Amino acid sequence: MEHKENILGKNKLKLGIFSANCSSGMAVTKVPERWENNWDNNLKLVKQCDEAGIEFMLPIARWIGYGGETNFHGNVLETVTWAAGLVAHSKNIQVFATIHTAFNHPIVSAKQLATLDQLSGGRIGLNVVAGWNKPEYDAFGIELPSAHDKRYKMAQEWFDYVSKLWTEDEPFDWEGDFFRGKDVCSLPHPVKGQMPILNAASSEEGKNFAMRNADFLYTPMLDYDHARTTVKDVEDRAKSVGRKVGVLSFVTVVCRPTMKEAEDYLAYYADEHADWEAVDNLMTLQGMHAQSFSRDALATLRDRFAAGHGGFPLVGTPEHIANLLEKISETGVAGVALAFVDYAKEFPYFQQEVLPRLEKKGLRAAFRV
Ligand SMILES: Cc1cc2nc3c(=O)[nH]c(=O)nc-3n(C[C@H](O)[C@H](O)[C@H](O)COP(=O)(O)O)c2cc1C
C-alpha cells in the first residue's frame, strides 16, 4: 500500500484531539473539572473541532481502568461505536477507531470499518495497536505473548488479512499462523479501498510495523531532538521499503492569557491534585509490558504522566504555545494530537488565539467550509 499524500489534509502541521472517549482524557488528576467523556461532551467537542478545521479525532482503546481514586480510564467509550456517532454529527473531520489486533477478529473489524467509511463518505481511519496491557489480556482470557515480536507478528497478519478483505471482490481462504478462514469475503469495501492508517507505538518492532503498513507512526516525543531523530529514523526505514511514513505525536495543552495562570493551573491539576496512585499504576504497567517509553524516560516523566499520560507539554500563553508548535513542526513531525483537562471548555480559546497564530506562521491555512 503506498503512502497517500495529504491523507490528513494539506496543512503543514496537522492537529487532532486525543483520548476524548476516555474518562479524564489524558490528565491523571482528581480536579472536579476533569474531562467527563459522556456523549454530550464528545458531541460538543467534535462539532467545535469540525468547524475549526481540526483534522482528526483519535480515541484510546481501553478495557480496564488504571485504579487510583479516580480509576483513570475506568469509563471508556468503545472506539468503533464512538467513531460512528462522531461521523454522523460532523462533516469534515477524520475520525479514527483504535483497534487491538489481539481482541478483534479481522473479519469483524474489516466490515465495521468499511461500513463506517461508507456512511461517513470516507472519513474513517484505523489506528492499529498491537496490545501490551496485561490486565486487559487477563480480562479477555488471552495470554499476553511475552515476546514483543510475537505480538507484532500477529498484528501483521491481522493487518494483512484486513487489507485483503478491503480489496478482494471474490471469496478467498485464509491460512495464517493466527487466523484461518474459508470462503471469506467482505463487501462493501472502504470508499477508496483503503483508509488512513496509524500505528501507535515506539519500540523497534512498532516502528517497523509502521514502516511496512502505516501512513503515520503515532509516538511520544520527549524533546525536539528526540522528535527529529524519530522522524529521520522512520523516514529512512520507510524509504528502505519504498514507502513514505510520517510521524504524529501528542501534546498536553494548558493555554491561558498569562504564563503564570498557565503554570499555576498545571501545578494545581497535575501536581497538587494529581491522582498519583493511578499515575504510578499506569507507569508501572507501561514499564513492564510496553516499550513506548524507555525505563530511563519513564523515571523522569512522572510529572508528564500526571499532566497528560506522557504527552509533550504546551503550557503558557497563546503566543508561547504557537511558538512551541512551530518548533515541533521544524523537527519534521507532521502533526500533533491535543489534550486539554476540559477539552470542550478549553478548545474555543485555543481556536480563537492559537489557530490564527499558526496561520500567520504558515503552518496552517484558514479553514473555510
Ligand atoms: C501514542 C500512543 C498511543 C497508544 N494508544 C493505545 C491505545 O489506545 N490502546 C492501547 O492498548 N495501546 C495503545 N498504545 C500502546 C501501543 O499500541 C503498543 O501496544 C504499546 O506501546 C506496546 O508497543 P510498543 O512497545 O511497540 O510501543 C499507544 C501507544 C502510543 C505510543
The ligand as an SDF file (V2000), in Angstrom:
LIG
                    3D

 31 33  0  0  0  0  0  0  0  0999 V2000
    0.8190    7.4670   21.3310 C   0  0  0  0  0  0  0  0  0  0  0  0
    0.3950    6.0860   21.6850 C   0  0  0  0  0  0  0  0  0  0  0  0
   -0.9550    5.7630   21.7400 C   0  0  0  0  0  0  0  0  0  0  0  0
   -1.3630    4.4850   22.0930 C   0  0  0  0  0  0  0  0  0  0  0  0
   -2.6820    4.1790   22.1640 N   0  0  0  0  0  0  0  0  0  0  0  0
   -3.0500    2.9630   22.6270 C   0  0  0  0  0  0  0  0  0  0  0  0
   -4.4030    2.6120   22.8210 C   0  0  0  0  0  0  0  0  0  0  0  0
   -5.2960    3.3660   22.5100 O   0  0  0  0  0  0  0  0  0  0  0  0
   -4.6830    1.4020   23.3670 N   0  0  0  0  0  0  0  0  0  0  0  0
   -3.7130    0.5130   23.6890 C   0  0  0  0  0  0  0  0  0  0  0  0
   -3.9980   -0.5570   24.2090 O   0  0  0  0  0  0  0  0  0  0  0  0
   -2.4210    0.7960   23.4570 N   0  0  0  0  0  0  0  0  0  0  0  0
   -2.0970    1.9800   22.9520 C   0  0  0  0  0  0  0  0  0  0  0  0
   -0.7940    2.2600   22.7580 N   0  0  0  0  0  0  0  0  0  0  0  0
    0.1580    1.1840   23.0090 C   0  0  0  0  0  0  0  0  0  0  0  0
    0.7440    0.6480   21.7280 C   0  0  0  0  0  0  0  0  0  0  0  0
   -0.1800    0.4250   20.7720 O   0  0  0  0  0  0  0  0  0  0  0  0
    1.5380   -0.5940   21.9310 C   0  0  0  0  0  0  0  0  0  0  0  0
    0.7120   -1.6920   22.0910 O   0  0  0  0  0  0  0  0  0  0  0  0
    2.4160   -0.4590   23.1010 C   0  0  0  0  0  0  0  0  0  0  0  0
    3.0010    0.7850   23.0910 O   0  0  0  0  0  0  0  0  0  0  0  0
    3.4470   -1.5180   23.0560 C   0  0  0  0  0  0  0  0  0  0  0  0
    4.0790   -1.4290   21.8630 O   0  0  0  0  0  0  0  0  0  0  0  0
    5.4930   -0.7180   21.6930 P   0  0  0  0  0  0  0  0  0  0  0  0
    6.2690   -1.3000   22.8110 O   0  0  0  0  0  0  0  0  0  0  0  0
    5.8440   -1.2080   20.3500 O   0  0  0  0  0  0  0  0  0  0  0  0
    5.3870    0.7340   21.7890 O   0  0  0  0  0  0  0  0  0  0  0  0
   -0.3870    3.5160   22.3760 C   0  0  0  0  0  0  0  0  0  0  0  0
    0.9630    3.8260   22.2890 C   0  0  0  0  0  0  0  0  0  0  0  0
    1.3600    5.0800   21.9340 C   0  0  0  0  0  0  0  0  0  0  0  0
    2.8320    5.3570   21.8300 C   0  0  0  0  0  0  0  0  0  0  0  0
  1  2  1  0
  2  3  1  0
  2 30  2  0
  3  4  2  0
  4  5  1  0
  4 28  1  0
  5  6  2  0
  6  7  1  0
  6 13  1  0
  7  8  2  0
  7  9  1  0
  9 10  1  0
 10 11  2  0
 10 12  1  0
 12 13  2  0
 13 14  1  0
 14 15  1  0
 14 28  1  0
 15 16  1  0
 16 17  1  0
 16 18  1  0
 18 19  1  0
 18 20  1  0
 20 21  1  0
 20 22  1  0
 22 23  1  0
 23 24  1  0
 24 25  2  0
 24 26  1  0
 24 27  1  0
 28 29  2  0
 29 30  1  0
 30 31  1  0
M  END
$$$$
